[in-house]
Amino acid sequence: MTIHEITASLPCARDKLQEIREIIVANAVMISEIPAPTGHERQRIEFITNRFQEFGLQNASIGEFGNAQAILPGLVECSHNILVAAHADMVRDEAGFGSGASVKSDATPEGLEYYEGDA
């Protein structure tokens, strides 16, 4: 199933995400600019945890394995909460940690694939 198929099944989600697209991209760029090789991602995780708190997520914290986590509360009484988690170390490439990585601000969800389990 593609991201396009998922978002098409959620009529309001795509429009709501489009409204905050610039905020999402700006945060992705800021996060990607913080070096985070495996075992040394604390600064990036602290930044993400602070962003979780600034955006009103509840119980933002750093877990025992060094990942950020928070709860996005449901919008109405008796609705479900969403656990938001971030694993943030950089992927190593042949030239070093993350040296070939970049964030594309013109990327669209149509080209992305959704996978369950191992990719």
FIVEX-635830 format. One record per residue: residue number from 0; residue in one letter; x, y, z of N, C-alpha, C in turn. Coordinates in steps of 0.2 Angstrom, whole numbers, plus 2048, in hexadecimal, padded with zeros to 3 digits. Layout:
! residues N
PT_kepa_lumlum_n_c1_n_c2_n_c3_ca_c1_ca_c2_ca_c3_c_c1_c_c2_c_c3
PT_NUM_A_X_Y_Z_X_Y_Z_X_Y_Z
...
! end
This chain:
! residues 119
PT_kepa_lumlum_n_c1_n_c2_n_c3_ca_c1_ca_c2_ca_c3_c_c1_c_c2_c_c3
PT_0_M_804_7FA_800_800_800_800_804_806_800
PT_1_T_803_80B_7FC_807_811_7FB_804_816_800
PT_2_I_809_81B_802_807_821_806_800_824_803
PT_3_H_800_825_7FD_7FB_828_7F9_7F4_824_7FB
PT_4_E_7F4_81E_7FA_7EE_81A_7FC_7EC_81B_803
PT_5_I_7F1_81B_808_7EF_81C_80F_7EC_823_810
PT_6_T_7F0_828_80D_7ED_82F_80E_7E6_830_80B
PT_7_A_7E5_82C_805_7DF_82D_802_7D9_82A_806
PT_8_S_7DB_825_80A_7D6_822_80E_7D4_826_814
PT_9_L_7D8_82B_816_7D7_830_81B_7D6_837_819
PT_10_P_7D0_839_817_7CE_83F_813_7D1_845_816
PT_11_C_7D1_846_81C_7D3_84C_820_7DA_84C_821
PT_12_A_7DD_847_822_7E4_846_824_7E9_84A_81F
PT_13_R_7E8_848_818_7EC_84B_813_7EC_853_813
PT_14_D_7E6_856_814_7E5_85D_814_7E8_860_81A
PT_15_K_7E7_85D_820_7EA_85F_826_7F2_85F_826
PT_16_L_7F5_85A_823_7FC_859_823_7FF_85F_81E
PT_17_Q_7FB_860_818_7FD_865_814_7FD_86C_817
PT_18_E_7F9_86D_81B_7F9_873_81F_7FF_875_823
PT_19_I_802_86F_826_808_870_82A_80E_86D_826
PT_20_R_80E_86D_820_813_86A_81C_81A_86E_81D
PT_21_E_81A_874_81D_820_878_81E_823_877_825
PT_22_I_81F_876_82A_821_875_831_824_86E_831
PT_23_I_821_869_82E_824_862_82E_82B_862_82B
PT_24_V_82B_865_825_831_865_821_837_869_825
PT_25_A_835_86F_828_83A_873_82C_83D_86F_831
PT_26_N_838_86B_835_83B_867_83B_83F_861_838
PT_27_A_83D_85E_833_841_859_830_848_85B_82E
PT_28_V_849_861_82B_84F_864_829_853_866_830
PT_29_M_850_869_835_854_86A_83B_856_864_83E
PT_30_I_852_85F_83E_854_858_841_85A_855_83E
PT_31_S_859_855_837_85F_852_833_865_856_833
PT_32_E_865_85C_835_86B_860_836_86F_85F_83D
PT_33_I_86C_85B_841_86F_859_848_873_853_847
PT_34_P_87A_852_847_87D_84C_846_87B_847_84B
PT_35_A_87A_841_849_877_83B_84E_87A_834_84C
PT_36_P_880_833_84B_883_82D_84A_881_828_84F
PT_37_T_880_822_84E_87E_81D_853_882_81D_859
PT_38_G_87E_81D_85F_881_81E_865_882_825_867
PT_39_H_881_82A_863_883_831_864_87D_835_862
PT_40_E_877_833_863_871_837_860_86D_83B_866
PT_41_R_870_83B_86C_86D_83F_871_86A_846_870
PT_42_Q_86F_84A_86C_86D_851_86B_867_851_866
PT_43_R_867_84C_861_861_84C_85D_85B_84A_860
PT_44_I_85B_845_864_855_842_868_853_848_86D
PT_45_E_857_84B_870_855_851_875_851_856_871
PT_46_F_854_858_86B_850_85D_866_849_85A_865
PT_47_I_849_854_863_842_851_861_83E_851_867
PT_48_T_840_84F_86D_83C_84F_873_839_856_874
PT_49_N_83E_85B_874_83C_862_875_836_864_870
PT_50_R_837_862_869_832_864_864_82B_860_866
PT_51_F_82B_85A_868_825_857_86B_822_85B_870
PT_52_Q_826_85D_875_823_861_87A_820_868_877
PT_53_E_823_86B_873_821_872_870_81B_871_86C
PT_54_F_81A_86B_869_814_86A_865_80E_867_869
PT_55_G_80F_866_870_80A_864_874_809_85D_875
PT_56_L_80D_859_873_80D_852_875_80E_851_87C
PT_57_Q_80B_84C_87F_80B_84A_886_811_845_888
PT_58_N_813_845_88E_818_841_890_81E_840_88B
PT_59_A_821_845_888_827_845_884_82D_843_888
PT_60_S_830_83E_886_836_83B_88A_83B_838_886
PT_61_I_840_836_888_845_832_885_845_82B_889
PT_62_G_844_826_885_843_81F_887_84A_81C_889
PT_63_E_84A_816_88C_850_813_88F_855_811_889
PT_64_F_852_811_883_857_80F_87D_859_815_879
PT_65_G_857_81B_87C_859_822_879_855_825_874
PT_66_N_84F_822_873_84A_824_86E_845_829_871
PT_67_A_843_82E_86D_83E_833_86F_837_830_86F
PT_68_Q_833_831_874_82C_82F_874_827_834_877
PT_69_A_821_834_875_81C_838_877_815_836_875
PT_70_I_810_839_878_809_837_877_806_83D_874
PT_71_L_802_83B_86E_7FE_840_86B_7F7_83E_86D
PT_72_P_7F4_842_871_7ED_840_874_7E8_841_86F
PT_73_G_7E3_83D_870_7DD_83D_86B_7DA_843_86C
PT_74_L_7D6_845_866_7D3_84C_866_7CC_84C_86A
PT_75_V_7C9_847_86B_7C3_847_86E_7C3_842_874
PT_76_E_7BE_843_879_7BE_83E_87F_7BD_837_87C
PT_77_C_7C0_832_87F_7C0_82B_87D_7C3_82A_876
PT_78_S_7C7_82E_873_7CA_82D_86D_7D1_82A_86F
PT_79_H_7D4_826_86A_7DA_823_86B_7E0_828_86B
PT_80_N_7E5_827_86F_7EC_82B_86F_7F0_827_86A
PT_81_I_7F5_82B_867_7FA_828_863_801_829_866
PT_82_L_805_824_866_80C_824_869_810_826_863
PT_83_V_814_82B_864_819_82E_85F_820_82C_862
PT_84_A_824_829_85E_82A_827_860_82F_829_85A
PT_85_A_836_82B_85C_83B_82D_857_841_829_859
PT_86_H_844_825_854_84A_822_854_84E_826_84F
PT_87_A_854_829_852_857_82E_84E_85E_82E_84C
PT_88_D_861_828_84C_868_828_84A_869_828_843
PT_89_M_86F_82A_840_870_82B_839_872_825_836
PT_90_V_870_824_82F_872_81E_82B_879_81F_829
PT_91_R_87D_81A_82A_884_81B_827_884_819_820
PT_92_D_888_81D_81C_889_81C_815_890_81B_814
PT_93_E_893_81A_80E_89A_818_80D_89E_81E_80E
PT_94_A_89C_824_80E_8A0_82A_80F_8A0_82C_817
PT_95_G_89B_829_81B_89B_82B_822_894_82C_824
PT_96_F_892_82E_82A_88C_82E_82C_887_833_829
PT_97_G_882_831_825_87D_836_823_880_83B_81E
PT_98_S_886_83A_81B_889_83F_817_885_840_810
PT_99_G_882_83B_80E_87E_83B_808_876_83C_809
PT_100_A_874_83D_80F_86D_83E_810_86B_845_810
PT_101_S_865_846_80D_862_84D_80D_85B_84D_80E
PT_102_V_857_852_80F_850_852_810_84E_856_809
PT_103_K_849_853_806_846_856_800_840_85A_802
PT_104_S_840_860_801_83A_864_803_834_863_7FD
PT_105_D_836_861_7F7_831_860_7F2_82F_859_7F1
PT_106_A_830_855_7F6_82E_84E_7F6_827_84D_7F7
PT_107_T_824_848_7F3_81D_847_7F4_81B_840_7F6
PT_108_P_816_83E_7FA_815_838_7FC_813_833_7F7
PT_109_E_812_835_7F1_810_830_7EC_815_82B_7EA
PT_110_G_81C_82D_7EB_821_828_7E9_823_824_7EF
PT_111_L_820_825_7F5_822_821_7FB_81E_81A_7FB
PT_112_E_821_815_7FE_81D_80F_7FF_81D_80E_806
PT_113_Y_817_80A_808_816_808_80F_817_801_810
PT_114_Y_81B_7FF_814_81D_7F8_815_81B_7F6_81C
PT_115_E_819_7F0_81D_818_7ED_824_81D_7E8_825
PT_116_G_820_7E8_82A_825_7E3_82C_82C_7E5_828
PT_117_D_830_7E0_827_836_7E1_824_836_7E3_81D
PT_118_A_83A_7E8_81B_839_7EB_814_83E_7E7_810
! end
